[in-house]
Amino acid sequence: MDDRHHRIAIVPGESDELAYLGWEVASERHLTQATAALEQAGVEYRPGTPEECRARRVVALVACQDPAGNQLELFFGSLNEGQPLLRPARPMSGFVTGPLGAGHAVIRVADVQSCVAFYTEVLGFRVTDVSPGRMVFLRCNARHHSIAFMAGQDRPGLQHFMCEVRSIDDVGTAFDLCQQRAVPIVASLGRHANDEMVSFYMRTPSGFNLEYGWGGRIVDEASWTVSHYGQASIWGHAGLGSRPRPAAGS
Ligand code: FE
């Protein structure tokens, strides 16, 4: 997606699930502090093996699980191996990453509040916005949210991952490509009420969705207050919230 070695890894597995989420901290000292916070909270963790660090192209990582059992890897030191800037496989303007990270993940969990408590009190995330009784959106940088939790007992796990592009034309081009290639579009073009993202959602072959968007909101820490949203979108996003089909083979 950018000048990192990779942002997303697709690996063979028993099932089509999220394998892990990587969270970057600023330095070795910050990783030590984060590890101490896990220790203090009684959260089990282990240091990454040299093989894992090598595969992720990071200097060091600490692996743990959130209360819903999602595998997390806290790391520092993204290894630059002289890889070129993004050379996209089709003409496009590139992705919004850098200090905002790769995008955002929305995860369906049985107990939203225990996840929110863990991410805020142990990992240091902040609550950006809330959809009462439904979703909580959390940030760890100026991106409106890097992770959100959605209440739901059925089909726990990754609901969608969002990639943000630098031009609305890239969203439109991707929309055309999905239609040409019969990639299932599970939510039409729309603009979200809270993060103001103009996006659509496609179904990946793994069964979870990919949100492809532009124009996401940036949080000003000094002035932000948490808002409560009764609806997901200002316009569009028809189909959002409908039940996903079971993943292939399940
Ligand atoms: Fe999203």
Residues whose N, C-alpha, C, O or C-beta is under 5 A from the ligand:
A	BS01	FE	M162 E211
